[in-house]
Amino acid sequence: MKTLIGGAVAAVLGLIGMSVWWKPFLQLLAGAIPVTLLLGGGLALYLGFDELKDTWKKDEPSFDTPVTSDDSEKYKQEIDDLKKEIETLKTEKA
């Protein structure tokens, strides 16, 4: 409730202030718009360049070594051994 009342008072004071100081408000706005556009444009340039660099990285070939069938068989055997070990541990616990 306090926030609602505070917000209403601030809005009324802001409306009164804008009506009293209309010309200085427009001067401030005229000075703030170019700075905002400059900063926003710089941010957009930075983000666009960063995105462009990411697409360049995707175009480069990757030099990953493929997994051979010998390796996959070794891993399958290791998984089977671990499963057997888990089963023996479960039976020992029970």
trRosetta pair geometry for C-beta under 8 A, 3 or more apart (Angstrom, degrees):
i j d omega theta_ij theta_ji phi_ij phi_ji
1 4 5.7 -51 -152 32 35 113
1 5 6.5 29 153 -13 66 105
2 5 5.9 -57 -148 40 33 107
2 6 6.0 33 154 -18 67 111
3 6 5.7 -56 -142 41 29 112
3 7 6.1 31 157 -21 64 108
4 7 5.9 -55 -147 36 26 111
4 8 6.5 25 155 -18 62 107
5 8 5.8 -54 -148 36 31 111
5 9 6.4 30 154 -17 65 106
6 9 5.8 -55 -146 38 30 110
6 10 6.2 29 155 -18 65 108
7 10 5.7 -55 -144 38 30 111
7 11 6.3 31 156 -20 65 106
8 11 5.8 -53 -147 35 30 111
8 12 6.4 28 155 -17 64 106
9 12 5.9 -55 -148 37 30 109
9 13 6.2 27 155 -15 65 109
10 13 5.8 -56 -144 42 30 110
10 14 6.1 33 155 -21 64 108
11 14 5.6 -54 -145 37 29 113
11 15 6.4 31 155 -20 63 105
12 15 5.7 -53 -149 35 31 112
12 16 6.4 29 153 -16 64 106
13 16 5.7 -53 -145 39 33 110
13 17 6.1 34 154 -20 65 109
14 17 5.6 -54 -143 38 30 113
14 18 6.3 30 158 -19 64 104
15 18 5.9 -52 -146 35 28 108
15 19 6.5 25 155 -16 62 106
16 19 5.9 -59 -150 37 30 108
16 20 6.3 23 155 -14 66 110
17 20 5.9 -59 -142 40 30 106
17 21 5.9 -21 174 28 69 108
18 21 6.9 -74 -126 63 22 73
18 22 6.3 60 166 -92 62 67
18 25 5.6 41 -135 -67 73 167
19 22 6.4 -3 -148 -55 25 102
21 24 4.6 -40 178 47 101 113
21 25 5.6 115 115 -31 85 94
22 25 5.6 -60 -151 35 28 115
22 26 6.5 25 155 -18 65 105
23 26 5.7 -53 -148 35 34 110
23 27 6.5 36 152 -19 65 103
24 27 5.4 -51 -147 36 38 115
24 28 6.3 40 153 -20 68 102
25 28 5.7 -53 -150 36 31 111
25 29 6.3 31 151 -18 65 107
26 29 5.5 -52 -144 39 33 113
26 30 6.1 37 154 -22 66 105
27 30 5.6 -52 -145 35 30 112
27 31 6.5 24 155 -13 63 106
28 31 5.9 -61 -151 40 30 107
28 32 6.1 24 155 -19 67 113
29 32 5.7 -59 -139 38 30 108
29 33 6.4 38 162 -32 66 102
30 33 6.4 -42 -143 19 26 112
31 34 7.2 -62 -165 34 33 99
31 35 7.0 21 151 -8 65 115
32 35 5.8 -66 -153 44 39 110
32 36 5.9 40 154 -23 74 110
33 36 5.7 -58 -145 37 29 112
33 37 6.3 28 158 -18 65 107
34 37 5.6 -55 -145 39 33 111
34 38 6.2 36 156 -22 66 106
35 38 5.7 -53 -147 35 31 113
35 39 6.3 24 157 -12 65 107
36 39 6.0 -57 -145 41 29 105
36 40 6.0 25 158 -16 65 112
37 40 5.8 -57 -140 42 27 109
37 41 6.0 28 160 -20 64 109
38 41 6.0 -57 -145 37 24 109
38 42 6.4 24 156 -18 61 107
39 42 5.7 -54 -147 36 31 112
39 43 6.4 31 154 -18 64 106
40 43 5.7 -54 -148 36 32 111
40 44 6.3 32 154 -19 65 106
41 44 5.6 -53 -145 37 33 111
41 45 6.4 35 154 -20 65 103
42 45 5.7 -52 -148 34 32 112
42 46 6.4 32 154 -19 64 105
43 46 5.7 -54 -149 36 32 112
43 47 6.3 25 157 -13 66 108
44 47 5.9 -57 -143 41 30 106
44 48 6.0 31 158 -20 65 110
45 48 5.8 -58 -144 39 27 110
45 49 6.3 26 159 -18 64 107
46 49 6.0 -58 -149 36 27 108
46 50 6.3 27 154 -19 63 108
47 50 5.6 -53 -146 37 32 114
47 51 6.4 34 154 -19 65 105
48 51 5.7 -54 -148 36 32 111
48 52 6.4 35 151 -22 64 105
49 52 5.5 -52 -148 35 34 115
49 53 6.5 37 152 -21 65 101
50 53 5.8 -50 -151 32 32 112
50 54 6.8 36 149 -21 62 102
51 54 5.6 -51 -153 31 36 115
51 55 6.8 33 151 -17 66 101
52 55 5.8 -53 -151 35 35 108
52 56 6.6 38 149 -21 65 102
53 56 5.5 -51 -151 32 36 114
53 57 6.6 38 151 -21 65 102
54 57 5.7 -52 -153 32 34 112
54 58 6.8 36 150 -22 64 102
55 58 5.5 -48 -151 30 39 114
55 59 6.8 41 152 -22 65 102
56 59 5.8 -55 -155 31 35 112
56 60 7.2 43 149 -29 64 97
57 60 5.9 -45 -158 17 39 114
67 71 5.0 -114 -168 78 85 133
67 72 6.0 92 142 -54 117 93
68 71 5.1 101 58 5 74 99
68 72 7.4 -141 100 -3 42 87
69 72 5.5 -53 -148 37 40 111
69 73 6.3 42 154 -21 69 103
70 73 5.9 -56 -151 36 30 110
70 74 6.5 32 150 -21 63 106
71 74 5.6 -55 -150 34 34 113
71 75 6.4 30 154 -16 67 105
72 75 5.7 -53 -147 38 34 109
72 76 6.3 36 153 -21 66 104
73 76 5.7 -51 -146 35 32 112
73 77 6.4 34 154 -19 64 105
74 77 5.8 -56 -152 36 30 112
74 78 6.4 30 150 -20 64 106
75 78 5.5 -52 -146 36 35 113
75 79 6.4 38 154 -21 66 103
76 79 5.7 -52 -150 34 32 112
76 80 6.5 33 152 -18 64 105
77 80 5.7 -54 -150 36 32 112
77 81 6.4 34 152 -20 65 105
78 81 5.6 -52 -149 35 33 113
78 82 6.4 32 153 -18 65 105
79 82 5.7 -56 -149 37 32 110
79 83 6.4 34 152 -21 65 104
80 83 5.7 -52 -148 33 32 113
80 84 6.5 33 153 -18 64 103
81 84 5.8 -54 -152 35 32 111
81 85 6.4 33 150 -20 65 106
82 85 5.5 -52 -147 36 35 113
82 86 6.4 38 153 -21 65 102
83 86 5.7 -52 -150 33 32 112
83 87 6.5 33 152 -18 64 104
84 87 5.7 -55 -151 36 33 112
84 88 6.5 31 153 -17 66 104
85 88 5.8 -53 -148 36 33 109
85 89 6.4 33 153 -18 65 106
86 89 5.7 -56 -149 37 32 111
86 90 6.4 34 152 -22 65 105
87 90 5.6 -53 -148 34 32 113
87 91 6.5 28 155 -16 65 104
88 91 5.8 -54 -147 37 33 108
88 92 6.3 34 154 -20 66 106
89 92 5.7 -54 -145 37 32 111
89 93 6.3 34 155 -22 64 107
90 93 5.8 -55 -149 34 30 112
90 94 6.5 22 156 -13 64 107
91 94 5.9 -56 -146 40 33 106
